[in-house]
C-alpha cells in the first residue's frame, strides 16, 4: 500500500486533553460550592444543593448551591453596599482591575477551557481556541473603556446594581460579555449562571479573589429558574441583563414592567445562511459547518436555515453530505472531534421531538453514517431538506445540530425567506459579488450579518438582535450604553401632573388667539386629513375653562390605519440622510413662518410665555435634528481578524409616540423629530389636554415635502390609544412620556412582539432644557446597530 493510500485510509486516533488540573480544583473545594457573595463563599440559606454533570458521560462533576430569594437578597445587599466605593474609584483604578481579570483569565486559560468542556460538553478545541481567548479579549477591551469612560460619555452615570442571567451554551464567554461592561461603567453585579453549567462562573469568582476585586462588586448566585426570577423581581436591582430564550425574555419583560429597571434582552434566533449561485461553494460549506455545528448547534445565532439558490441546490446538498460524512462526534475532551455532547437530556429530547415533527410535516431527514457514542448525550449532525418555510423546523429555534434547507430563485425571494420568522439575530450571505452581498445584507432584519464568513465575534463589535431576538447590544460602544444613563435622568424627580395653568391673566382675545368655538380638526393619517372612525369628537378647553374647539376621538381602527400608513412610508428610511435633513429644515422654516399664529392659539392653554417658548425652542429643536440627520452615522470597526465590521445605524422602523401632556407642541417635536430624522415612521398621540395642535402641525407638514405616512397623528383618549399602539404587532417601538402608570402599561402591553419601549419612567423632564430635551440620548433610541462583517484579502 502506498503512503497516499495509507494516509487516505488512516483513522483518527484519540487525542484526549488531560482534565486533572480542573478535577483537582473541584477536589480542593470538595466538589461542593456555595454562592460567592461579598467576596466570600457562603452556604445557601435553605441548605439546598443540586448536582452538575458532565454531559458526555452523565457523571457528576460537583454539587452547587440552590439559590433562594434570601440568597439573592444577600447578594443584592452586598452589591449595593459595594457600589459607592466602586463608583468613587478613578477610571484608571477600575481599568486596572479589569486588566487584572484579563491577565488572570489568560494565565488560567487551559484550566478554564477544560472546565468549560467538562461541564458544557463542547469540543475542547472550541473552548480552548474560541471561548477563553474571547473572554480575555472582552476584559482587555473593557479595561480600555473604563479608562476612557469619563472622556467618551460625559454626563452619564452607572445604572447601579445590575442583575445578570446567562445561558448554558457559552457559560464563561456570556459572563464576560455581561460583567466586563458592567464593571467598566461603574456598576456592581449579581450574576446567576445557568443551572446546567455553573462551574466556570464559580471559577471566575475564584479569579476575582485572586486579583483582589473589592468585596461585593461581583456576586455569583447559582440555582435554577426560581433563582433567576428572584433576581429579576428584587426591588434593589437597577438593571437586568438577560441572555436566553425568547419565552423567558418575554416573562422577564412582563415581570419588570412596573419597575424602573433598565432591561436588555439577547434572545433566540433562527438565522438564515444564504448561498448564491456565484458563491465559492467549498468555502460556503466550511462556513456552514461552523455556522450550524459549532457547539453542537447550541448557538443562538446558529445558521440553522440554509437558503440555497435553486440552480446550485443539488450540487450543494451533495457537498454538504460529503462534508457531514467527515465530521467526528465523540468525547469533547478529544482534540480531534468536531461535535461534542448535548448539554442535558431535556435538550436532547427537545431536538429529537422537533426533528420528528419536521419530518411529519414533509421534511426529508438525512444523517451521515458516522459512529455516535452510546454513552452520554449525543445527537448526530442532521440535514432536513424539502423544508416548507412555515414548517416548525423553519420557524422554531431547535438549538441543536439540525440544519433546515430551502431553496430560492431570486435575491428578493431570498430576503423574503430570510426575514420570514419572528427572530432577527444574525444572518450569513455567501456570494463572490460584494455589491450583491451588501445589497442583501442591508435588507435583512438581523443585528449581525456575516458576508462570506460566519460566527465571528469581537468585544469591539456589538452583538444583538432585531424583533423577537431582543433589544440592546453586547460589546462595542453601543454595549456600554446598556449599563449607563444620563445622570440628570437617573436623578430626575417624579413627574407630578397638574392641570395646566396660564402664567398671566387672560388677555383680550385677538383673531388668532381665540379660534371660533366650532373649530374642529381631523386626524392626520397617510398625509391626509381623516375623520375618526368613531364619528365622535372631544371638547378641548383652555386654562380658563373656555371652549377652544373639538378634536377627533380616535379609536383602534384609526390606530390600525395609521400603522398601515406608516408601514407604507418605510421608504423614508431608505432616503438619503441629506434629503431627510432638508425636509426637517423645511418643517422648521414653515413653523417659523406661522410662529405667532400657533403661539397665539397655544397661549390659551399654557399661557403666552410658555407658548412663545415652545414655538421658539421647537424651531431650534427641529434645526438640531435636521443637523443630526446626516451626522449621526455608524462606524467601521477593525477587529483582530482579516475583516472589517461595518456598524450601520438603521432605523427601528415604525415607532408609536405618546407625547407629554403639559408641553403640547415642544413635547411632540422633541419626540417625533429625532425619530424621523434617522428614518423611522411615526404614529403620534398628541397631548390630550391640547390635541388641537394637530391641525397646526399637519398644515406645516403638508407644506414641507414630508412624504405621506411618515408622521401620522391620532387624537383621543391617551390611555385607550396607547393600549392599542402597544399591543399592535406591526409596531416596532413605543415611546411613552406620560406618568409612571403609562410607562408600566406600555411595557406590559407590548410583550407580545417584544417591541422596544422608551419611557420617562414617570420622571419629570424639563423639555425646555436642551441638555434634557434633545440630543444623543433620544437619537440612541431611534436606531438599532447592524454589524456587517466583510472579509478582505486573499
N, C-alpha and C positions, 0 to 999 in steps of 0.2 A: 504493500500500500504506500502510495506517495505521501510526501509531507502535506501536500494540499488536501488530499483525501482524508488524512488523519485529522487535519485541522477542521475540516467541514463536518466530520462525524464526532468530534470531541464533545463531551458533555461538560457542563459547568460543574465544578466541584464546590462544596460548601466553603464559604469564607466568612466564618462567624466572628462578629465583634465580641470581645471579651466583656461581659457585664459585671465583672467582680467589683469594680470601684463603685458602681451605682448600688449594687446589692449591699456592699459594706456600709454605704451611707445609710441605707434603710436599716441595717442591723444596729448602727450606732444609735438610732432612735428606737431601737427595739421593735421596729416595724409598726410603730404606733405614733400617730401625730395628733396633737391638739390644734387649736386655732393659733394664729400668730396675731396677737393683739397688744398694742402699746409696746412693741419691741420685744415681746417675750412670748413663749409658748404657754397657752392656757388650755386646761381641760374644758370640755363642753359643759355648760351649766347643767344640762339634763343628764350628763354622763353617758350619752348615746354615741355609738361609733358604727361605722359600716366598712365593709371590705372594698378595696380597689384591686382590680385584676389585671393580669397580662392577657389580652385578648387572643394572642397567638397560641397560648397553652391552656387558657382558662384557669390558671393557677393564681392564687392570692399573692399579691405583692406587699400590701401593707393594710393597716386599719387606720381610718381617718375619722375625725370628729364630725358628727352631725350637728350643724349649727341650728340654734333655736333663735327665737325673737330676742331672748335675753342676751345671747352671744352677739347678735347683730347690734343690739343696743350698746353693749360694752365697747364694741369696735368703733361705732359711730361716735361715742363719747370720747374715746381716745383720739380719734381723728380730729374732732372739734377742739379738744384741748391742745393738740399739737399745732393747730392752724396758725395762731398768731405768731408764734416763734418762727415757723417755717416761712411765713409771708414777710416777716421782718428781716430775713436774711437778704444780703445783697444778691443781685442777679449772678454775680460771679460765684458766690458761695453755693447757690443752688446748682449752677453749671458744674461745679467740681464734684458734687455728689452724683450727678448723672454720669459724668465722665468716669467716676469710680465704679459705678454699676456696670458701665460698658466694659471697662477693663476686666472686671471680675468675671463677667459672662465669658469673655474671651479666655481667661485663664482656666475656667471650668467647662470649656466648650464640649470636650469629649464626654465628660461625665453627664452633662445636661442632655446631650444628644442621645446617649444610651438610655437614660432615664425616660426621656420622651418616647422613644421607640418601645420600651418595655411597657409603658402604661397606655400608649395610644395604638400601637400595632403598625405604625407606618414604617416603611423601609428605613434602615439606618442611613442609607445614602441621602435620603431626603432630610432627615433630622440633622445630619452632620453638615451637609453642603448647602442647604437652603434655610431651614428654620433658624438654627442657632446663629449663623452669621448675620441674618436679618435682625435677630433680637439685639445683637451688639450694635448693629448699624442704627437702629432706632434710638438707642440710648446715646450714642455718639451724636447723632443728628440733633436730638432734642437738648443735649448739653449746649450745643450752639445756640438754639433758640432761647434757652434760659439766659444765656449771656446777653443776647440782643433784645430781649423782650421789651424792656422799657423804651428802647430806641424805636423799635418797629411797631409797637402797639401802645402809643401814648394815650393815656386816659382810660385804659382798660384795666380791669382787675379780675382776679380769680373768682370762679363760682363759689368756692368754699370746700365743703366736704362732698366728695364725689363717690357715688356707689357704682361699681363696675361689675358686670356679669359677662363672663366669657364662655365660649363653647369648647367642645372637646376635640375639634379637628386639628387645630393648631394651638395647643394649650399655652406654650410659653411665648410664642410669637404674638398671639392675641393679647396676652398680658402686657407685652412690651408696647404694642400698639396703643393700649389704654393707659398704662401707668406712666410711660415716658412723657407724653404731652401734658398729662395732669400735673406731674411734679414740676415740669419745666415752667408752667404758668402759675405755680404757687398754690396749687390745691393739695389737700391731703386725701387719702384714698382708703376705701374699704372695698376689697375685691373678693368676689365669690367665683372660684374656678368651677368648671363643670364637674358634676358628680362622678363621671366616669374617669376623668383624668386630672386629679388634683396634685399629683406628685411634683411636677416641675414648678408649680406655683409655690409649693411648700419649700422647694429647693431655692427659689428666688427669695423667700423670706430669710433663709439661711444666708444668702448673699447680702441682703440688707443689713443683717447683723454684722457681717464681716467688714462692710465698708463704714460702719458706724452711723448709718442713717438715723436721724433723731427718732426716738420712740413715738409711735402714733402716726407718723407720716404715711406709712404703708401698713395696712392691716389686712390679713387674709383670713376669711371665714369660710370653711368648707361645708358642704351639705348638698341637699337635693333642691328641688324646685321651691319647697316651702321656705328654705333659707333665702333664696333669691327674692321671693315675694316679700319676706320681712324686710329685706334691704330696700326694695322698691317703695314700700309703704312707710318707711321710717320718716318721721317728720323732721329729723335732724339732718337729712341728706339734701343737698342743694342741687345736685345734678345726677342723673342716671345715664350711664353709657352701656348699651346692651348690644351684643352680637349673638345672633341665634336665629331661630325660626320666625317666620312672619306671624304665625299664630300667637307665639309668646309675645312678640313685639306689639301686637295689637292689644293684648291683655295689659301689657305694661303701660301703653299709651292711655288706656282707659283708667288704670289704677292711679296714674299721676295727674289726671285731667284737672282735678280740683285743687291741686297743689301748685306751687310756683317753681317746681323742679324743672330745670332745663333738661332736655331729653335728646339724645342722639341714638339712632337705631341703624344697625347694619344687619340686614335680614337676608332672607333666602334669595335664590336666583334660579333661573332656567336658561343659561346663557347660550346664545346661538354661536355656532362655529361655521362660518360661511366660506365655502371654497368655490371660486370662479374657475371657468374652464381654462383660463390662461395662467393659473397658478402653477408653481413648481410642486407637483403632486407628492413627490417623495418628501420634500421638506414639510409640506402640509400634513402628511401622515405622521411624521415625527412630532410636529406640533400638536396634532390631535392626541397622540399617545400621552403627551404631557398634559394636555388640556382636560382629558376625561379620566385618565387612570393615575394621575398624581394623587397620592394619599388615598388610594382605592376609590377615587371619585367622591370622597367625603370632603368636598370643597364647595363653598357657596357659589363661587364663580366658575365652577367646572363647565367646560364646553360640552354640555350634555345633549345639545340639539345640533346634529350635523345637517347643514343645509348645503346640498351639492347641486351645482348646475347640471341640468338633465343630460347634457351631451357627454359628461365625463363620469356619470354616476356608476355605471357598470365597472369601468376601469378602476375607479377609486375604491369601490367596495372590495374588489379583488386585492388591491394593495393593502387595504386595511386588514382584511382577513389574513393575508400573508404575514403582516406585522404582528397581529394578535397571536399567531401561532408561535412567535418567538418570545413572547412575554413569559416571564418566570414568576410564579406565585408561590410563596413559601414563608418560612420563618423570617420575620422582619429584621432580625439581627444579622442575617446573611447579607453581606455586601453585594452579592451577585443577583439578588432578586429585584423584581420590578414592582410587584404588588404584594402588600402585606395583609394583615388581618383587619377585619371589620371591628369597630371599636366595642360593640356589645351585641348580645344575642337579639335584643329587641330591634336593633337597627338592621341586623342580618335578616330577620323575619320581615321587616318592612320592605326591604329591597326585593325579596322574593315575591312578596304579595303584589307589589306594583308591577313587576315583570309579568307575572301571571295575568294580571288584569290587562296589561298592554297586549299580550298575545290573544286574550279573549276578545279584544277589540279589533283584531285583524293584523297585528304586527307579526312579522316573521322573526323568530329568535335564533341567533347563531352564536355559539360559544366555541372557542378553539379547543382542540384535543391536547390539552396540556394537563399535567398532574396537579391536583389540588390536595393539600394536606388533609388528612382525615381528622386530625386533632386540631382544635382551635376554631376560630370563627373566620371562615374564608368564603368569598364569593368570586367566581371566575369572571374575567372580563367578558362583557356581553354586548352584542350588537343587535339592535332591533331595527329592522328595515320595514319598508312599506307602512310607515307610521303616518296616521292621519293627523293633521295639525290640531284637531280637537281632542285627540286621544289623551288619556290620563298621563301617559309617559311623555307626552309632548308639552303638557301643561303643569304637572306637579313636579316638585323637586324630589328626586329619588334619593339623592345623597349616597350614591354607591357607584360601582364601576360599570355603569349601564349607559350606552350611547343610543339615542333615538335618531334615526336617519330619515331625511325627507329630501325631496328634490324641488328645484325651482327652474324657471326658464329665463327670466329677465332680472336685472338688478332691482327693478321696482318690486317685483314679486318677492325677491329675497328680503328686502327691507320689511315688507308687509308681514311675511312669515316670522322674521326675527322679532318684530315688535308685537307679535300675536300672543303675548302672555301678560299676566298682571305684574310680572317682575321687570327689572331693568338694572341689573347689577353690572354685568360685563358682556363682552362680545369679542369675537375674533373675525378678522377679514383677511382672506388669502387671495392675492392677485399680484401679478407682475406689474400691473398698472397702478402706480401710486395715486394718479389722478382719480381713477375709479375707486380705489380703496378709501381715499379720504372723502370722496363724494358720498359713499355709502356710510362711512363712519359717522359723518355729520348728521345723518338721518336716523341713526339707531338710538333708541331710548335706553341708554346704558351709561353708567357712570365711568366705566373704563372700556376702551376699545383697543385691542392689540392688533396691529397690522403686521402680517407675516411673522408673528411671534405669539407667544401665549404665556400666561401666568408669570408675568414679570411684575415685581413689586419693589418699591423703594420708599424709604422714610421721607424723601423729599417730594414724593408724588402722592396726591390724595387718592384715596380709595373709598368708594361708597356708591350707593345706588340711586336710581330713579324709582318712582311709583312705589309698588309694594315691596321693593327691596330695601326700603327705608330711606332715611334722610340724615344728613350730616356726613362728614368725611373723616377718615382716619389717615393721618400723615399729612405732610406738607403744611403750607401756611394755613390753608382752609381747615385742616385738622386742629390747629391751635385755637381757632375761633370757637370750637365746640367747648372749650374749657375756660373761656374768658367772656366778659361782658362789660359794656361801658360802666365806669364807676358811678356816674351820675344816675344811671338807671337802677343799678343794684341798691342804691341808697335813696331812691325816689320815694316820697311819701305816698300813702294810699290815695286813690282818686276819690274825692268826695263830690259827687254830682249834685249840684244845686240848681234851682230854676235860674235861667238867665235873667240878669238884671241890667237895666240900662245904666251907663255910668254918668248920666246927666238927665235933667228933666226933659220930657218930650218937647221937641221943637215944633214950631208951626209947620205942618207938612207942606212940602212942595210937590210939584207934579211927579218927580221921580222918587220922592221919599215915601209917598203914600199911594201905592198902586190901587186901582179900583177894587172894591170889595169882592167883585165876582171874578177876580183873576184866578184862572185855573190852568195849571200846567199839565203836561203829559209825561209819560215815561220816555226814556231815550234808549232805544234798542236797535242795534244794527244800523246806526246812523240815521234813524228815522224817529220822529215823534210817534208814540203809540199810546192808545187808550188802554187803561188797565183791564185785564181780563175780568176782574170782579165787577166792573161797572160802577164802583164806588169811589168816593174821594174822602179825604180827611181835612178838617179845618186847620188852618195854621194861624196862630195868634202872635202878636207882638208882646214885648215885655210888659206893656201896659194893658194887656188884655184885648187890644184892638184886633179885629179880624183882618188878616192881611190877604187871605186868599185860600184856595184849596189845592191840595196835592193829590195825585192818584194813589189809591190804596192798592198797591201791588200784591200779588199772591204767588203761589207755587208755579202756576203756568207762566207768569211773567218772568220769574227767575229762570225757568227752563228755556224760554225763548231767548233770554239774554245770554245764557250759556251757549246755546246753539249759535247765536250770532258771534259770540267771542271766538268759538272754535273755527268758524268760517273765516275769521280775520287773522288766523295764525301766520299768514304770510308776512304780517308786520314784523315778526321775529326774524324773518329772512331778509328784510330790508337792510340796507347799509346803515351803520351807526350814524354816518353823516346825514343821511336822509331823515332818520328819526330825530336827530338833533335839530334839523331845520324846522320840522313840524312843531317841535316844542317851542322853538323861538317864535314861530308864528302864533302859537297859542298865547304866549306871553305878550306879544305885540297886540293881539286883538283884545286881550283882557285889559291891557293898559289903555286902549282907546275908549273903553267903557267903564273905567275905574270909578268915576264919580257917580254914574248911574247905579252901578252894582253896590258901591259902598252906601249910597243913599238908601237902597232897599234893605240892605243888611243891617243898617243902623236901627231900624225899627225893632230888631230883635236883640242885638248885642250892644247897641249904643254907638254913637258916632266915632268915638276914639278907637274902640276895638275894630269897628267895621273898616275904618281907613287903614288901620294896621294890617288887618287880614288881607286887604286887597294889595297894599304895597308889598308886604312880605310874600304874598302869593306870587306876584310877578317876579320877585327876586328868586323865589324858590324854583319856579319853572325855568328861569335862566340857569340856575345851578344845575338842574338835572339835564337841561339841554347841553350844558358844558360837559357833564359827566358822560353823556351818551356815547361819545367816541373816544373816551379816555379810560373808562372802566373796563379794561380788557384783560385777557389772560396772560399766560407766561409760557416760556419754553424751559422745561427742566432738563438737566443734564445728569441723569442717574449714572451710577457706576457700571454701565453696560454699553454696548455698542448701539445705543438707541437715543433718541430724544423723545421726551414726553410732552406733548402739546396740551397744556391745561387751558381748555376752552371754557369760557363762561357762557353758558347757554341759559336762555330764559326758562323759568319754571314752567310757564305755559299759560293756563287760564287761572287768573287769581281773583278770588272774591274779596272785596274790601268793605269792611264795616267801619264807617267813619265815626270819629268822635262827635259828641253831641254839641259841645259848647263852643266849638270853633268851626262853624258850618263850611266856610269857604277854605280857610287855611288848612283845616284838617283834611278835607277832601284832596286838595292839591298836594299836601305833604305825603299822602299815601298813594294816590293814583299816579303821580308824575314819575317817581322812581321806578314803578312797575313798568310803565310803558316806555320809559327811557331805555330799558335794557331788552325790550322786545316782547314783553308779556301783553296779554289782553286782559281787560278788567271788567268785572261786574261790580258796580259800586252801590252800596246802600248809604245814601247821604244822611246827614243829621236829621233825626226825626223831629227835632224842635224847629228846624227851619229847612224843610225839603224844597221850598220854592227856589232855592239856589240852583236847582236843576235847570230851570228854564234859562238862566243866565249862562250856565256852563255849556249847554248844548248849542246855544247860539254862537258861543265862542268857538266850540269845536267845529261846527259846520262851516265856519269861515277860515279855518286854519289848515285845510288839507289833511285833516286826520282821517285815515281810512275808516269806512263804515265798520262798526263792530269792535273796534279797538277799545273804546270806552263805552260801556252800557250803564245806564243809571235806572235803578228801580226804587221808587219811594214807597213808604208804607210803614207798618209796624216793624220796628227793627228786630225784635225777638222772633217774630214769625218768619221774616225773610231770611234772617241769619240761620235759622234752623234748616230751611230748605237748601241754602247755599252750602252749609257744612255737610249735609247728607248727600249732596249731589256727587255721583261717582265720576262725572266728567269735569270736575273742578280739581285743579292740581294743588291749590293752596288757598288758605283763608287767612286774611289779616283782620284781626278784630281789636279795635281800640276803643272799647267801651268801659264797662266796670268789671269787677272780679268775677261776677256771675257769668257775664258774657264770655270772658276768657275760658272759664271752666266748661261752659256749654259747647263752644266750638271744638274744643279738644275731645270732648266725649262724643259729640255727634259726628265727628269726621273720622272715626276709627275704621269705617267701612273700607275705604281705599287708602287709609293711612296718609292722607294728604298733609302737606306741610302746613303748620299753623304758626303764625307770628302774632303775638298779642302784647299788650302793655302790662299783662299780669295784674290788672286792676290798680296799677300805679299811675300817679299823675305825671304827665309830660307837659312841659312848657313849650308849646308849639311855636311861641314867638322867639324862643332862644335857638339860634342857629345850631348850637352845639347839641341840642336835644332834638330838634325838629327836622334835621336833614343830615345827609351825608352817608358815609360808607356803611354805617350800621343798617340803614334801610336798604341800600344797594345790595349788601351781602345777602339779604333775604329774597332778592328778586331773581337770583341766578342759582344754578347748580353747576358745579365744575365737572366737565368731562375730560378725563385724561386719555389722549390718543397716543399710544406708543408706536413709534415708527423706527425700524432698524435702518442703519446706514452702513455703507461699505460693502466689501465682498466677503 
